[in-house]
Amino acid sequence: MACGGNSLKHFIIFVGLIFSLLLSLYYYRDDQTKNIEDKKVHVYASSSFVAKWGPGPILKEIFEKQNIFKVEFIEISDMAMTIQKINFENESSLADVILGIDQFDMVRVANKIKWRDIERSTTINFVNNVKPVASEKAFVPYDWAPMSFIARRDEKNNINSLKDLLNPELQGKIALQDPRTSSPGLQFLVWVFESYSPEEALRYLKQMARQAHSFSPSWSASYGLFKNNQADFVFSYVTSPIYHLLEEKDDQYLSIETQEALPMQVEFAGIPSTCKNCEAAEMFVNFLLSAEAQKIIMSKNYMLPVIEHVKEATPFDAIKIYKTRPIKFYEQNKIEKWINVWTEIRKNEGT
Amino acid sequence: MFGQKSARMKELNFKSVLGSGALKLSLLFYFLIPYIIFLNYYDFSFVVDFSQLFWVLKNSIVQSAATAAITVSLSIPMSQGLLLLPDKIQALLIRLLIIPVIFPALFSVLIAFSLLNPFPMGTGGIVFLLVLVNLGFAAILTYSAIREKLGNLAVISEVYSLGRVNFYRKVFFPLLRSDIITNFFIVFILCFSSFSIPLLVGGGKGANLEVLIYEKIFVEQNWSSAFTLCVFQTLLIFFLSFYVLRNKKNKVETFSSGKYLKSYTGSALIIVYLFIYLGGYVVGVVKSLSHVDFIFQYAQELLAATLFTTRALLIYLILNFLMLFLWLIDFLKNGRFSLAINLISVSTVLVGFSFYLALPVDKNYDIIKIILAVSILFFPALFKLFLQKAIEGLQSQISIAQIYGLSKVTIIFEIIFKQISRQLWLWLSFMIVWFISEYAILRSLGVQTKTLGLLTESFLSSYRLPLSYLMSLYILVYWLVAVVMVYLILKVVYVVYKKFIY
């Protein structure tokens, strides 16, 4: 019985040939590229930083012009996953610089891997809001923004405080984020706990669980709901309206000031101790603090510069910086406790 | 002499068993790679609050069962609505009905939110959205089952004036009962592991097992527990798939539709459904048209993403075809499919993260990561959805061909492929569109090169929602072109192959 026989053998060879040809074509690389590796600094950053419309490509171009080092951006999707991988890879990790670490991530990742202290110029004039965290040895702040609610100008709102968000006429009109999966969501949760006593915060969150339109898994999903007119208010960055103004020539968005000082998000750069090109990594992080780089980060990332005077004479200067809460690092246990409280409330009180 | 012959026979049998066993094991091993990688890094640690586990399990089951019951019930009149229409319109509508399952969840959410205001958050909202997403797909499943099972029975019933009610009572439901149950569980399984929708509209009361896994990873960073939950979910679906989704073998017959199988109400349902979903989508696209100049602004990125996606798709299709071939060889040897067929709806996070850990984060590894992960996640599900039943239906022809000594290649090409060409095209179409629009798996894999799906997601995760709408339209056009191109390439390859063989 011909169970396969010659035709089967021929067929497998035929398909195998095509497959290996395609793979070998794909993996063919010029050996010369290996020499460049020694001069490369591998920068791990979010997709919005690396994207064509983000600050990454221009920063890379300028840094490469000023130095002999080449920058290679590695896109990361999630900080927890990235740090886990670096932890497992240990010495073989390629990561020289990691960008996009916010104040909550800092607490989460600080002990997972070892970080290198970063030398920086003592003459850098950090903005007041960021000064308290500018002296962190292993993490350098490179942008920041206060967070608040964004609304459309034509939408009447009498929101002056967190409590006003609970007004009955706003039921189902506020797009929030899930603090378990989204950094802005966590910012809002911490803001509530910091603004009220534990009992008041608990009461407030219970009411908000019924009041909010939705708790999206990501900032982009909640902003999509807002942009699509499903919600009238969204918790976002106070810099969001400037994006619409500059990119879409649309001035109908505004940020809302509340009596409670606003929370703020600061993004940090860090260098893992397993860096391969540590000197270049340090140069790159310091480059991010230059006025030129800060201007690019501001205009492409739609976040505020950490250095004084950079935003002067730019549209960002028009952004009113409301009263903000001083930045604080919270213990992981405390954050987990607050998230658990929120989860329980959502389980029992939410819709 | 006899002793020598006997020894040779034993040797042959041994080789055959060894060969067959090796192939069987390799096929199973391939789909277990993510678990093996994960075990290399983490241990099992089932430190889970059981009350919490039962609670999310209950949520998962309620949401999935309600969705499956509603979609499968509605899919019966809808499939008859399809059969009312001319063949060409049927083909077009099938393509349109697929769209909701391939679009990013956010699009469906935006459409659903514009339909119901205020939107019912919680289990009701989840079920509504899951029905909206899966209804078209369920209609296609039922439509395919009718075409495969009923043959010309509707026409015969009509000739004998059986009456519509009797036709359904005595012919339709008894014959299609197993398919309806199967379709119920297919939708059930798809919903069971859904993540974005329960997270977005579930509120606190709607959290399901997949959300709990996510929490273990990203909130508690308890990877071992998350892995154990992933294994638990996979085993649950594996056994469900193994015991419930076993298809009764059926003969594929030439189908002819009769008036009992046609329904005006069904056609109206399809129109309403497409109007609601695609109408909402078209509104989104039309609103986004003012941003159409993005094609020039991001032309380079779009071109690069198109080229990369095409290259990856080509290798992915070859790999899948090779796997299908080996899968069929294994089937012909053993008379049943590999157990791996039941590894459907494996956790995206598990597969993505295991390859992310195991392979370097480097552009040069992107294609290998993508094709491995996507084939592991999609191959068993797509095979089970479109091909298993049709191939098993050919069992008697295959047995006769084997008795007559036809080679496996001949059986596969001349008996199996020729008779299931319609299912093969559906399989191929889904494979292509799921592959090109995929971004969640690719993000968790740490892919560095932009694909069309990743480019859409990049727009979505910045302020550029309109551009992501336009990208989704581009993906739909690309899909149609890709299917046509693959058809032409396969024709050419078939001719070359024939020349190569003979």
Interface residues (C-beta under 8 A of the other chain):
Chain A: M1 A2 C3 G4 G5 S7 L8 H10 F11 F14 V15 I18 F19 L22 L23 Y26 Y27 R29 S47 S48 A51 K52 W53 G54 I74 E75 I76 S77 D78 A80 M81 T82 Q84 K85 F88 L94 R108 Q171 G172 D178 R180 T181 A209 H213 S214 F215 S216 P217 S218 S220 A221 Y223 G224 L225 K227 N228 Q230 S240 Y243 H244 E247 Y302 E336 I339 T343 E344 I345 R346 K347 N348 E349 G350 T351
Chain B: S16 Y41 L106 V109 L110 F113 S114 N117 P118 F119 P120 M121 G122 S196 L199 L200 V201 G203 G204 K205 A207 Y214 E215 I217 F218 V219 E220 Q221 W223 G284 Y298 Q300 E301 R311 L314 I315 I318 L319 F321 L322 F325 I329 F353 Y356 L357 P360 V361 D362 N364 I367 Q402 G405 L406 S407 K408 V409 T410 R443 S444 G446 V447 Q448 L454 E457 S458 L460 S461 S462 Y463 R464 L465 Y497 F500 I501
